[in-house]
Amino acid sequence: GAGPDADIAPTAPGIIIEQARSVLEHMDVTAISVGFTGSRQTAEAIHSIINDWPGIPVVSHPGLCFLNDDDDEEHNELINAYSNLILSQSTVASLSLFEARAISHETDTLETTAHSIISSGCDTAIITGTGQHNQAFQNSVFNAKGLVKHFRWEQEPANC
């Protein structure tokens, strides 16, 4: 979860829609960034905005690390809401390997996990933490053709 000192306060879906429409109607928005939605209702509100402005690219990250690990029902509801309402309309999805596997329900290989994510309708998936070695860190980028590229670098010391 988010930790004992962190609070997450939900915003009413109506307010999210009202604020997003105000910005989108009065500003030149070149991308929509979607993070942790917190509830199916919020994901539905965001989904309606994305549907009303289909020409704007969507970058999403589900933020499953904010979920309470003790509530499997809430966990599954948010995974399903993200998968069905946000991921399918994402131009780019940024996911940890844990999130990608939870969302795709694929754990065999990185490639099958990525294929499942892309098959949902997402154009490009960036899956972080895909390296096999403790000292190396790797992000992997996939699209409909498969692996685009692995980006590798040495991890910073643990105290960083």
N, C-alpha and C positions, 0 to 999 in steps of 0.2 A: 504494500500500500504506500501511501504518501508519507507515512511516518507519523509518530504520535503528536508532533507539534504543528502539523499541517492541517488546515481546514479547507474543505472544498464546499463552496456554497453554490447551489444550483440557481440558474437564472431562468425565469419563466420563458417558455418557448415563444410566447407572443411578443415579449420584449426583444428576443433575439431576432425574430422576423422583422419587427418594426425598425430596429437599429440597422440591420443589414440592408433592408430596402432603402432606407434613408441614405446610407453611404453609397450604395450601388446606383441610385437614381441621381445623385448629385456629384459624384466623383468619377474620375477615369480609373477604374479598378482593372488591373491587369492579371490578377490571380486571386484565388480564394484559398486561404489556408485553414484547414480544419484539424484541430487537435482533439483532446479528450472531450467527448460529448457528455458523459455523465449519466445520461438516461436515453431510453428509446424515444421519448417525446422530444428531446433536444435534437437527436439525430434526425427525426422526422421533420422538424422545423428547418434544419440545415439542408436537408434533402429538397424541401420545397423551394428554398432559395436557389440552390444549384440548378434545379429544373427550370426556374424562371429566367436564369441567365446562363444558357447552355454554351455560349461562346467563350466564357471565362474559364481558363484552366484551373483545376482544383489540385492542390497539394494536401495530402492527408497523412496524419499519424494518429493511430488509435489511442495511444497513451495508456495502455493496459496496466502499466505499473501503478497507476492511481487507484486501481480496484482493490477492494478489501478482499484479501485472499480467502477469507472464511465464508464468503457468500457465493457459492457456485451458481445459484440461480441468477443473481445480478451479473456475474461474470459472463455467463452464457447469453443473457439478454443483450448486453452491450456488444459482445462479439458479433452476434447475429445482426444487430442494428447497424453496426459499422460495416459489416460485410455486405448486407443487402441494400443499404441506403447511401453509404458514403464511398466505400471502396469501388463499387461498380461504376461510379462516376468520376473516379480520381484519374487525373492525368499522370500524377506521380504519387506513389504511396511510399512512405518511409516507415519501415517496420524493423523491430529487432527480430532476431531469429525465433525467439520465444513467441512473439506476437504473430509472426508469419505462420508458424506451425499451429498455433491456437486458432487462427482465423481460417486457415486452409484445411485444417484437419488432416494434414499430410506431414508425416514425420520420417518417411523413409530416407529421402535425400533432399539436399538443398534444391536440386533441379525440379523434383516433383512438387515441392512446396511452392517454389516460384511459379511453376506452370499453373498450379491451382489458383494462385493470386491473380495472375495475368488473365486466366480464363474467366474470371469474374467480371471482366470488363475494364479493369485498370490497364492503362497504357504502359506504364513503367513502374517497376518495383525496385526499391533500394532496400536490401536486407542487410542489416548491420550485425556485426559479431559472428560472421560466418567462418572465421579462421579456425584451423585445427590445432594451432600451437599457442601456448600460453603467452609467449613473448610477442607474437605477431597479432595484429588486429586486421580484420578484413571486412570491407563492405563489398557487396555484390550487386550489380545492376542487371536486371532482366527486362526484356520486352517480349513481344509476341514471337520473335525469332529465337528466343532463348537467352543465354548468357551474353551480355554486352561486354562486361569487363569486371574483373576483381580489382579492387583498390586495396593494397596492403601497406602497412607501416608498422614500425615497432611501437609497442605500447609505452606510455609514460610510466615512471615508477608509481607504485601503489599509493604513495603519499601525495601525489599530484591532485 
